[in-house]
Amino acid sequence: MTSTTSHSPAIAAQGLRKAYGDKTVLDGIDLSVPAGTVFSLLGPNGAGKTTAVKILSTLITADAGDLHVGGHDLATHPHAVRAAIGVTGQFSAVDGLITGEENMLLMADLHHLPKQEGRKAAAELLERFDLTEAATKPASTYSGGMKRRLDLAMTLVGNPRIIFLDEPTTGLDPRSRHNMWQIIRGLVADGVTVFLTTQYLEEADELADRIAVLNDGKIAAEGTAEELKRLIPGGHVRLRFTDPDAYRSAAAALREVTRDDEALALQIPSDGSQRELRSILDWLDTAGVEADELTVHTPDLDDVFFALTGPTSTPAHSNKEDVR
């Protein structure tokens, strides 16, 4: 167990800076990640996401910043930080020349676990990640999804309470990606803190309690997925009618409405909040007008990403869809 409590953040950074020569990669960013949550760092390629992970997981040093992970000062107690964390990077740490079980036992040895305890931990994790049948086969024969599951299982051998996942599902097919999401949700349900970088915007939307968008070395915005979506204009409520008279009555009475006479639909600017929806519904009731369909459209994380990082900053993979 670490000294992290529910009252202190699992990960805290103030004024985090890192430069390589004259190129500033991280320009004084602040982060706070509560224990037992998923925090996602988004950003275009080269924005500094992996650099942030490497610094917070003690792989490289920061140029400046007050940094604490698991309640430990990164500068003065890096060994305590390493004992509290696990890291799964963009590139698999799996050794393809040995079996899945041997990869797990190697990690147990690196964590200095007694032999019997190491074998027990390996067996339990292989079963948890549905790798028991493949455990005696060379890891080189595993599919991409199996290798990523083994990689994460290896990360968990030391029972870390804070895990850094740097683009953990890159290259996986949709089914394998969803399987990994279920594993991550299970970890968080057990109280583990997950620091996730990803270029799959849907992934951040699905998993993250809070999201920060990194651009040009700075945090461009931070909040829940819904809070970030409300930052971007374009949200609206769409009312569709089958009765032309009801449509015309609503169009005449509502302000700031966009008409679609062919579809008998009205579009009203809205942030999609409960208060605004109630106001629209109350107005319809008062006017005695009944809409046949009401749909809420809010900007999605694609819109947020492009608005905050510029039109040339394209995420590697995104799944744009209306949020209803």
N, C-alpha and C positions, 0 to 999 in steps of 0.2 A: 504494500500500500504506500502511496505517496502522501505528502502533507496537504494535497489538494482537498479542499472541503467544498460543500455546496455554496459557501459564502465567498470563496476566492476563486478567480478564474483558473481553469486548467492551463491556459496559455495566455500570457499577457505580454504585449510589446508596446513600448512607447519610444517614438523617435528612431525607429529602426532604419539604419542607413547602410548601404553597400554600394561601392563603386569599383569598377575595373578600369584603371587608368582614368581617362577623362569622361568615361561613360558612367553616369549614375544609374544604377539599376533599381535601387530602392531609396526613395527620397524622403525619409523621415515618416514612415508609416506607423500608425497606431492600430493595434488589434487586441481584442479581449474575447476569449472563448470560454463560456461557462462549462463546467464539468458535466459530462453526460449528454453532450449535444453534438450535432454535426455542424461544422463551420466550413463553408465552401469559398475558396478563393478563385474567382474567375478573372480572365484577362486574355488578350491576344497573345500569340506566340512572341516570346521575347519580353513579355511585360514584367517578368521577375518572379513568377509564381514558384518555380523550382528553386530559385535562389532563396526565397523566403523559407521554403521547407528545409533546405540544406542548412540554413543558419539556425532555425529553431530546433533542428534535430542534431545539432552540434557537429555537422559534417564540415562546415566552414565557419569562419568567424565574421561577425558584423564589424563594420567600421565604427558604428555608434549605436546607442540604444540601451534602454533599460529593459531587459528581457528575462521573463520568468516562465518556466515550464514545469508543471507538476509541483508548483510551490517552491522550486529551486531557482536560484540565480544562475543564469546560463554562463555568465563570465566567471563566477567563483566556484560553482559546483557542477561542472559539466558531467562528471561521472554519475552524480545523483540523477541528473536529467536523463542520461542514457539508460539508467536502470528503470526509469519510469515509462519509457516510450518504446514504440515499435515503428518501423518505417518500411513501407512498401513503395518502391520507386517506379518510375516509368518503365524501366527495363528490369525484367525478371532476374531475381537472384538465384533462381533454381539452377542446380548443376544437372545438366541433361545426361551426363555420363553415369550417374548413380540413380538408384531407385527413389521413389517418393519417400519411402520409409527412411532410407539412408540420409536423404536431405533433412528430414525432420530430426533424426538422431544427431546429425552434425550440428544443428542449431541448439539442441539440448546440451551438447558438449560445450558449445561456445558460451552458453549461459551457466556453465559449471553445475548443471543439475546432476545429482547422483544417478547412476546408471538405471536403477529400477524406476526412479521418479521420471527420468527422461523418456524411458520406454512407455510408461503409462501416459504421459502428456502427449507423446507422438501418436499413440494409438487412439486416444480420445479425440484429438484434433483431426486425424485422418478420417475418423468416423463422422465427425461433425460436418466436415466439408465434403462428404460423400466420395472419399478417395480410398476407402479400405480395399476395394477390389483391385485397384490399380497400384496399390502401395508397393508391390514387389516387382513392378515393371520399371524399366528405365524411364526417367522423366522426359527424355527426348521423344518418347512415343506418345506423350500426352497432347491433347488438343490445347488450343490457346486458352480456353476457359478453364481447363483442368490445371494448367500451369499457373494461372493467376490465382486460383483457389489454393494451390499448394504454396505459392509465394506468400499469400496472406496467412495461411496456416503456420508457416515457418515464422512469420512475424509475431504470432501469438504464443509461441513456445514459452516465452518468459513472462506471460500473463501481464502485458503492459496495460496501463489504464488510459494511456494517451497514444493514439495511432495517427501517423501521418501517411495519407494515401495520395501519392502524386500521380494523377491521371491513371487510376487503377484499372479502368475498363477500356483503355485505348486499344483498338484492334479487335475487340470481342464482338461476336455476333449478338443480335438483340436478346436472344434467350439467355446467353451466358451473362450478358450485362444485367439482366433482370435478376438472375440468380445471385450475382454479386451484390446487388442492391438489397436483397433479402438478408444476406449475410451481414451487411453493414448495419441494417436496421436491428438485427439480432444483437450485435455487439453493443449498440447504443442502449438497447433495452436492458442490457446487463450493466449499464453505468459507464461504459467506455466512452471517452471523448475522441471524436474523429475530426481531423483537420484534412479536408479534401480539396485537392486542386483538380479541375476538370475543364475540358473544352466542350463536353456534352451539356448544353444548357438545360436539357430535359432532366439530366442527372442531378444537377444542383437544385432544380425545382422540386424534384421528387424527394430528395434526401435532406437537404440542408435546413437547419433551424434558422441560420443567418447566413447571408451571402455578402461578400465584399467584392467589388469590381476594381481590379488593379489596372491602371493605365498610366504610361509614362512615369513609372516609379512611384505613383501616388494612389491613394484610395479615392476613386472617383465617386463612389457611393457605397453605402452599407445599410443593410436592413434585412427584414424577411423578404421572401420572394414577392409577397403581395405588396409590401411597402415599396419595393423597388419598381414594381409594375405601375404603381400609382404616380411615380415621378414623371412618367412619360405621357404626354398628351395623346389623345386618340381613342380613349375609352368611350363607349357609348352603350345606350340601351336601345334595342330594336324592337318596335312594336309592329306586329303584322295583323291585318284584319282580313276577314272574308266578306264583311258587309261594307260596300262602298260608302254608304251614308255614315256609318260609324267612323270610317277612315277619314272622310272629309270633315266631320265634326271635330275629330281629334286634331287634324292638321290645322284647322282654323284656330283652335283654342290654344294649342301648345306653342311656346316661344322657342326660338333657336332650334327649330326642327328641320331636318333634311327629309324631303319627300321622295318616295319612289312610287309614282302613281301606277306603274305597271304591276308592281308586286303588292300594292296596297300596304306599304310598309313605311314607318316613320323611324328616323334615327335621331336620338336625343343625346347630346353630349353628357357624359356621366363618368364619375370615377368608380362606379360600381359599388359604392358603399351602401350599407344597410339603410342609412338615413335617407340617401337619395332615392333608393328603390321604394322605400315606404312612401316618400313624397309623391312619386309618380303613381303608385297604386292608389293612394288616397285621392289624388286628382281624378283618376279614371272613375273611381267610385262616386265622387261628388258630381262629376259631369254626366254620370249615367252611361258612360261609354265602356264597352267591353272589348278588350283586345283578345284575339284568338291565340296569340303567341307572344311571349315576352322573352327576349334573349339578352343576356349581359355579355358584352365583349370588352375585355380589358387587354391592354398591351401585354405581350408575353416577354420572356427573358431575352428572346432574340431582339425585340425592339429596344429593350433596356441596354443590351450589350452594344448595339450599333449606335444608339444615341450617346452613350457615355464614352465609347472608344473610337468613334469615327467610322465613316463608311468603308474605309480600306481595311479595317480590322475585322476579319472574318473568322469566327470560331471554326475549328476543323470539322466539327459535326454538330448539327443542331436539328431540332425537330419542331418546326414552327406550327403551332396550332392554336386556335382560339381557346381561351380559358373561360369556361362557362361557370 
